[in-house]
Amino acid sequence: MRYQLKQIGCRPWTLSGLSLQLMESHYENNYGGALRRLNAITEQLGSMDFEKTPGHVLNGLKRDQLTALNSTLLHELFFSSLGGDGTQTSKGIAEVLARDFGSLEKWRAEFRAMGYALGGGSGWVLLTYVPRDGRLINQFASEHSQAIASGVPILALDMYEHAYHIDFGANARAYVDAFFRNLDWPALEQRYEDAAKVPGPRPLIQPEFDGIPGIAVEEVKEMMAAGKPVQVLDVRPRHFVSRQQDIADGIEWRDPEQLQQWIGELDKSEPVVVYCAYGFHIGCKTAIKLRDAGFDARYMNSGHSGWKAIGHAIKRYG
């Protein structure tokens, strides 16, 4: 395929403090140059015999393709980020930024500081929506090639010197301030609304245990640390415990095959959390039996492996 040039996303002659010369040069030379490189690389890849091409040649071209493609995408977002009255914040996006950063002012301060910090260097400052977490994050990107996997950038500040040197010389701070004066808030809000529609990764579903409540390992650890009443039991099969010979600190192991022998030790007035090795069959089946017996029981959905993954203290068992 051949990539097509996109119309500049703002009206450059209307910008405050960013000259027409600067914007034209940025669009024609830097964005246009990236697009030309991208098409040249794509053409070269299209004519290759991949079975005969040395690995280092292919790797180099694919790296260059990534850089050029991201450069075009980020430049298009950069131009589309400008053209508004940066002082007229849209209420909707302001509320979202306050939710994810503590306040609009905290978001603005962090984003500005990231831009200032790149003065004299190179890279991008991006406001990116992460569908997995359902929230926004300010991210740094260098060489057009760093990105949050599955992230959707909705605001881009180009901090390569070509973006400001014609107007500001080495004064990158003044350029960042000018960027904010021209921020198009309504367009930013629209891009956020579009990004927020992108679903996160599909959750792990166990149809055979549908309806059995699970709980995250972090939540269990917080409950224990806060001294909340909760009975947490390791119910890994005996052969898992004997093989791994470790257990989470502060947790008791109970043989899931001997449930009737220890169920009487539990208090029905307090919730119960049980877990197996990874959060699958044994933990779920044990939770079902406890619920059938009248307990408020849940299974921890990442198991003993989850304790290790979050750095919970582990001790030798036996």
Secondary structure, DSSP 8 states (H G I E B T S, - for coil): --------SS-GGG-SSS-HHHHHHIIIIIIHHHHHHHHHHHHHHHT--TTTS-HHHHHHHHHHHHHHHHHHHHHHHHHHTBSS-TTS--HHHHHHHHHHHSSHHHHHHHHHHHHHHTTTS--EEEEEEETTTTEEEEEEE-TTT---TT-EEEEEEE-SGGGTHHHHTT-HHHHHHHHHHTB-HHHHHHHHHHHHTS--------GGGTT--EE-HHHHHHHHHTT---EEEE---HHHHHHH-EEETT-EE--GGGHHHHGGGS-TTS-EEEE-SSSSHHHHHHHHHHHHTT--EEEETTHHHHHHHTT--EEE--
